[in-house]
Amino acid sequence: MSRWSPPDLRAHPATPQGRREGPHPTRADLSEHFPVAEFRAVRRLRQAADHLLVEREFEAILRRAEPKSGRLDLFKTLTAKAWGQYRERGAAMRRSIRTRLEEGEKQIASLLDRIVETSSSSVVARHETRIAELERKQAMLRERLVSEGQPIQPFEKVFKRPLRFLTTPCDCWKTASWITRNCC
């Protein structure tokens, strides 16, 4: 690629390709002297410089950001407590679903006993529709138990990175990959 040289604006030739006379060059005149690739390269360099400036300013802010004494411990304690309550609520929900499943099984068993004891076909048909309805509810409860029964990850594993970032934000930023930095 050739080095850029400024256009000579004083001696501007008048030609039939749309150039006009006078001291002001047209776009066609400038494109000869300022290739588009060089414009793009300059724009990319400016964007990179702006990005570096923003990153340096952000690093300066992170260096000044230090958690107050006790606040990080308070955050950790409150978050762990809320996490424990969430786990307890999930366990209670699973117990409730298991209880409802057991009750449904008992109802189905009692309806089957009634079918065996009765001789009326209309009563048998009614009990069979009720059993089919209870079995549909049972299937829905089993699916819900599977989805609700998934163990959640421990508190330490989920909050390891956020707590590390809160304790030493500048160190985490310096050692982070570009993917992590773009997510912040």
KAGIKA-V768921 format. One record per pair of residues at least 4 apart in sequence whose ideal C-beta (glycine too) atoms are under 8 Angstrom apart, sorted by the first residue. I is the first residue (numbers start at 1). GAP is how many residues later the second one is. D is the distance in Angstrom with one decimal. If there is no record, write none. Layout:
i:I gap:GAP d:D
i:I gap:GAP d:D
This chain:
i:1 gap:34 d:7.8
i:1 gap:36 d:7.5
i:1 gap:37 d:7.9
i:4 gap:29 d:7.1
i:4 gap:30 d:7.1
i:4 gap:31 d:7.9
i:4 gap:34 d:6.3
i:5 gap:28 d:6.8
i:6 gap:27 d:6.9
i:7 gap:18 d:6.2
i:7 gap:22 d:6.5
i:7 gap:23 d:6.9
i:7 gap:25 d:7.5
i:7 gap:26 d:4.3
i:8 gap:4 d:7.7
i:9 gap:14 d:5.8
i:9 gap:15 d:8.0
i:9 gap:16 d:6.3
i:10 gap:13 d:7.3
i:12 gap:7 d:7.3
i:12 gap:9 d:7.0
i:12 gap:10 d:6.9
i:12 gap:11 d:6.9
i:12 gap:13 d:6.3
i:12 gap:17 d:7.2
i:13 gap:6 d:7.1
i:14 gap:5 d:6.3
i:14 gap:6 d:6.9
i:14 gap:7 d:4.3
i:15 gap:4 d:4.9
i:17 gap:11 d:7.1
i:18 gap:8 d:6.8
i:18 gap:10 d:6.4
i:19 gap:6 d:7.9
i:19 gap:7 d:5.8
i:19 gap:9 d:6.6
i:19 gap:10 d:6.2
i:20 gap:4 d:7.8
i:20 gap:6 d:6.5
i:25 gap:4 d:3.5
i:25 gap:5 d:5.7
i:26 gap:4 d:7.4
i:27 gap:4 d:6.3
i:28 gap:4 d:7.4
i:29 gap:4 d:7.3
i:30 gap:4 d:5.3
i:31 gap:4 d:7.3
i:31 gap:5 d:7.3
i:34 gap:4 d:6.4
i:34 gap:5 d:6.3
i:35 gap:4 d:7.4
i:36 gap:4 d:6.4
i:37 gap:4 d:6.3
i:38 gap:4 d:6.3
i:39 gap:4 d:6.4
i:40 gap:4 d:6.3
i:41 gap:4 d:6.4
i:42 gap:4 d:6.4
i:43 gap:4 d:6.4
i:44 gap:4 d:6.3
i:45 gap:4 d:6.3
i:46 gap:4 d:6.3
i:47 gap:4 d:6.2
i:48 gap:4 d:6.4
i:49 gap:4 d:6.4
i:50 gap:4 d:6.4
i:51 gap:4 d:6.4
i:52 gap:4 d:6.3
i:53 gap:4 d:6.4
i:54 gap:4 d:6.2
i:55 gap:4 d:6.3
i:55 gap:126 d:7.8
i:56 gap:4 d:6.6
i:57 gap:4 d:6.7
i:58 gap:4 d:6.4
i:58 gap:115 d:7.4
i:59 gap:4 d:6.4
i:59 gap:111 d:6.5
i:59 gap:114 d:6.3
i:59 gap:115 d:7.5
i:60 gap:4 d:6.8
i:61 gap:4 d:6.2
i:62 gap:107 d:4.5
i:62 gap:108 d:4.2
i:62 gap:111 d:5.4
i:63 gap:107 d:4.9
i:65 gap:104 d:5.4
i:65 gap:105 d:7.7
i:67 gap:4 d:5.4
i:67 gap:5 d:4.3
i:67 gap:99 d:6.0
i:67 gap:100 d:6.7
i:68 gap:4 d:8.0
i:70 gap:4 d:6.0
i:71 gap:4 d:6.3
i:72 gap:4 d:6.3
i:72 gap:91 d:7.6
i:72 gap:94 d:5.9
i:72 gap:95 d:6.2
i:73 gap:4 d:6.2
i:74 gap:4 d:6.2
i:75 gap:4 d:6.0
i:75 gap:91 d:7.2
i:76 gap:4 d:6.1
i:76 gap:83 d:7.9
i:76 gap:87 d:6.4
i:77 gap:4 d:6.3
i:78 gap:4 d:6.4
i:79 gap:4 d:6.2
i:79 gap:76 d:7.4
i:79 gap:80 d:6.4
i:80 gap:4 d:6.4
i:80 gap:75 d:5.3
i:81 gap:4 d:6.5
i:82 gap:4 d:6.4
i:83 gap:4 d:6.6
i:83 gap:72 d:4.5
i:83 gap:75 d:7.7
i:83 gap:76 d:7.9
i:84 gap:4 d:6.3
i:84 gap:71 d:7.7
i:85 gap:4 d:6.2
i:86 gap:4 d:6.6
i:86 gap:66 d:7.3
i:87 gap:4 d:6.4
i:87 gap:65 d:6.4
i:88 gap:4 d:6.3
i:89 gap:4 d:6.4
i:90 gap:4 d:6.5
i:90 gap:58 d:6.4
i:90 gap:62 d:7.0
i:91 gap:4 d:6.5
i:92 gap:4 d:6.4
i:93 gap:4 d:6.5
i:93 gap:55 d:5.4
i:94 gap:4 d:6.4
i:94 gap:51 d:6.4
i:94 gap:54 d:5.6
i:94 gap:55 d:5.4
i:95 gap:4 d:6.4
i:96 gap:4 d:6.5
i:97 gap:4 d:6.4
i:97 gap:44 d:5.5
i:97 gap:47 d:5.9
i:97 gap:48 d:4.7
i:97 gap:51 d:6.5
i:98 gap:4 d:6.5
i:98 gap:47 d:6.9
i:99 gap:4 d:6.4
i:100 gap:4 d:6.3
i:100 gap:41 d:5.8
i:101 gap:4 d:6.5
i:101 gap:37 d:6.3
i:101 gap:40 d:5.3
i:101 gap:41 d:7.0
i:101 gap:44 d:7.2
i:102 gap:4 d:6.6
i:103 gap:4 d:6.4
i:104 gap:4 d:6.4
i:104 gap:30 d:5.4
i:104 gap:33 d:6.2
i:104 gap:34 d:4.9
i:104 gap:37 d:7.1
i:105 gap:4 d:6.3
i:105 gap:33 d:7.4
i:106 gap:4 d:6.4
i:107 gap:4 d:6.3
i:107 gap:27 d:5.7
i:108 gap:4 d:6.4
i:108 gap:23 d:5.6
i:108 gap:26 d:5.2
i:108 gap:27 d:6.9
i:108 gap:30 d:7.7
i:109 gap:4 d:6.6
i:110 gap:4 d:6.6
i:111 gap:4 d:6.5
i:111 gap:16 d:4.9
i:111 gap:19 d:5.9
i:111 gap:20 d:5.2
i:111 gap:23 d:7.5
i:112 gap:4 d:6.7
i:112 gap:15 d:8.0
i:112 gap:19 d:7.1
i:113 gap:4 d:6.4
i:114 gap:4 d:6.0
i:114 gap:9 d:7.7
i:114 gap:13 d:5.8
i:115 gap:9 d:5.4
i:115 gap:12 d:5.0
i:115 gap:13 d:7.2
i:118 gap:5 d:4.8
i:118 gap:6 d:6.2
i:118 gap:9 d:7.7
i:120 gap:4 d:6.7
i:121 gap:4 d:6.3
i:122 gap:4 d:6.5
i:123 gap:4 d:6.3
i:124 gap:4 d:6.3
i:125 gap:4 d:6.7
i:126 gap:4 d:6.5
i:127 gap:4 d:6.3
i:128 gap:4 d:6.5
i:129 gap:4 d:6.5
i:130 gap:4 d:6.4
i:131 gap:4 d:6.3
i:132 gap:4 d:6.7
i:133 gap:4 d:6.6
i:134 gap:4 d:6.3
i:135 gap:4 d:6.5
i:136 gap:4 d:6.6
i:137 gap:4 d:6.3
i:138 gap:4 d:6.4
i:139 gap:4 d:6.6
i:140 gap:4 d:6.3
i:141 gap:4 d:6.2
i:142 gap:4 d:6.7
i:143 gap:4 d:6.6
i:144 gap:4 d:5.7
i:145 gap:4 d:5.3
i:146 gap:4 d:7.7
i:153 gap:4 d:4.8
i:153 gap:5 d:5.2
i:154 gap:4 d:7.1
i:155 gap:4 d:5.9
i:156 gap:4 d:6.1
i:159 gap:4 d:5.2
i:160 gap:4 d:6.3
i:161 gap:4 d:6.2
i:162 gap:4 d:6.3
i:163 gap:4 d:6.4
i:164 gap:4 d:6.7
i:164 gap:8 d:6.1
i:165 gap:4 d:5.6
i:165 gap:7 d:4.7
i:168 gap:4 d:5.9
i:169 gap:4 d:6.2
i:170 gap:4 d:6.4
i:171 gap:4 d:6.3
i:172 gap:4 d:6.0
i:173 gap:8 d:7.0
i:173 gap:11 d:7.7
i:176 gap:4 d:3.9
i:176 gap:5 d:5.2
i:176 gap:8 d:7.9
i:177 gap:4 d:7.1
i:178 gap:4 d:6.2
i:179 gap:4 d:6.7
i:180 gap:4 d:7.0
